[in-house]
Amino acid sequence: MSSSSTRCRSFFVFPILFAVVLFGLLFPSSADKRHVINFRSPGLYPEGLTWDPRDQHFLVGSLHSRTIHSVSDAGVIETLISDLDLPENATILGLTVDSTNRRLLACIHSLPPLPPFSALAAYDLRSGGRRVFLSPLPSLPGDDEDIARDVANDVAVDFKGNAYVTNSAKNFIWKVDRDGAASIFSRSPLFNSQPVAADADASFRDCGLNGIVYISKGYLLVVQSNTGKVFKVDEDSGNARLVLLNGDLIAADGMARRRRDGTIMVVSQTKLWLLKSQDSWSEGVVYDEIDLDLEGFPTAVTVGERDRIYVLYGRVMEGIMGSYKEEGAREWFGIEEVWSEKEGGEDKIWLYVLIGFGFAYFCFWRFQMKKLITNMDKKIT
Ligand SMILES: *[C@@H]1O[C@H](CO)[C@@H](O)[C@H](O)[C@H]1NC(C)=O
C-alpha cells in the first residue's frame, strides 16, 4: 500500500511542475521583456556605443566633453576616460574594444567650426583608461583640410590589435597598428563607383564609408551611407569587392556582428537591418528590417550580454544643432534592446513541441491514474 501511495504522490507532482514551466513559457515574465536602459548625463549626446564583454558594461562617447563613459545594465553611468589632451570640444565617434590587448579604441573628430582634427585614440582598460596613443590620421596628399575635412567615423579591430578606421568624408580606410602607427590602408576605386541614393538628403549625402566590422577570416565589411552599399575589404591588400545584396542600406550608420552565427546588424536613423551570408560575403541577404525610433536618432548598434542586440539613442543631431549650449540641454539618453520577430520564430516552435509533449504526458498520466484508482478500489472493496 505504501509503495502505491508514493507513486501516487509523484503522479501528482510531475503534472503540476510541468504546468508551472509551461505557464512560465507561455506568459513570459520580466526576464523576457525588451531591455531598455535609460541613463542620465546632461548634454552627453553620445554617438558611439560598444559593449565591453569583460567588464560587462556598455561604453559611450560624448559629443563635446572629451569623455567616455561606462553604462551598466541598470543604467548606472560612470566616467571612464576624461582626456583633456584632445582638442577642446572634440567629438568621440566610433568605439570598439580590442579584447586581445584590453584596449578601448575611439575615433576622435572635430566638427566645424572647430579646427579640423581626426585621430584614433587607444586607452588601456586594464589601467582604468590610461591613454596608450593618440594618432592623428593622415590626409590624402594635396588635400586641403580647410576646404573638406576628413571624418574619422568608425573603427574595427583585428585579433592582432590593428585598427581600421573609416573616413566617411573621403571614402577611404585608415589602418592604425597596435603601436599607433597610422597610414592610409584602402583607397579602392570601388568606393567611388556607386551612385548616391536619389533620396539622399543633406544629413547623409556627403557621408560615405561608415560602419565597419572585422571578420575573423581575414577581411572587413564596411557600409557606405549615401549609396547603401556594403563592401568586403581584404585585410592584407585592402582590395575591395561589392557585396551583392537584395537591397540598399540607405543612410546606414553603425555596424556590428553577432559572433554566435555571424549575423551582421546595420543601423540607420529609421531602422535596423539584419544580414546573413552563406558564402563569406560575396553575397548577402537582408532577412529582417526593424523600425526604430527616429526621434531618438539611433547611430550605433552593438551586441551585449547573451547575444542581445542594442542600439544607442543618443539624439546627436539635437546636440549638434546647438541646444546643448543652452540651459535646456537634454539629460537622458537611451540604450535599447532590439528584437527580431523572425528570430523569435524558432523559440515558438519549441513552445509548440513542448505543449505537445505536455499533452501526451497528461493523457498518459490520466490513464495511469485511472488504472491506479481502479486497482485501489478493487483492493478496498
Ligand atoms: C567649446 O564649447 C563651449 C561651450 O559651447 C564654448 O564656450 C567654447 O568657446 C568652445 N571652444 C572652442 C574652442 O570652440
The ligand as a MOL file (V3000), in Angstrom:
LIG
                    3D

  0  0  0     0  0            999 V3000
M  V30 BEGIN CTAB
M  V30 COUNTS 14 14 0 0 0
M  V30 BEGIN ATOM
M  V30 1 C 33.6320 74.8790 -26.6850 0
M  V30 2 O 32.2760 74.9600 -26.3100 0
M  V30 3 C 31.9990 75.9260 -25.3380 0
M  V30 4 C 30.5430 75.7680 -24.9470 0
M  V30 5 O 29.7300 75.7940 -26.0460 0
M  V30 6 C 32.3430 77.3180 -25.8930 0
M  V30 7 O 32.0760 78.2870 -24.9260 0
M  V30 8 C 33.8050 77.3370 -26.3040 0
M  V30 9 O 34.1130 78.5680 -26.9110 0
M  V30 10 C 34.1050 76.2010 -27.2660 0
M  V30 11 N 35.5260 76.1380 -27.5440 0
M  V30 12 C 36.0110 76.2090 -28.7820 0
M  V30 13 C 37.4850 76.0850 -28.9300 0
M  V30 14 O 35.3040 76.3710 -29.7500 0
M  V30 END ATOM
M  V30 BEGIN BOND
M  V30 1 1 1 2
M  V30 2 1 1 10
M  V30 3 1 2 3
M  V30 4 1 3 4
M  V30 5 1 3 6
M  V30 6 1 4 5
M  V30 7 1 6 7
M  V30 8 1 6 8
M  V30 9 1 8 9
M  V30 10 1 8 10
M  V30 11 1 10 11
M  V30 12 1 11 12
M  V30 13 1 12 13
M  V30 14 2 12 14
M  V30 END BOND
M  V30 END CTAB
M  END
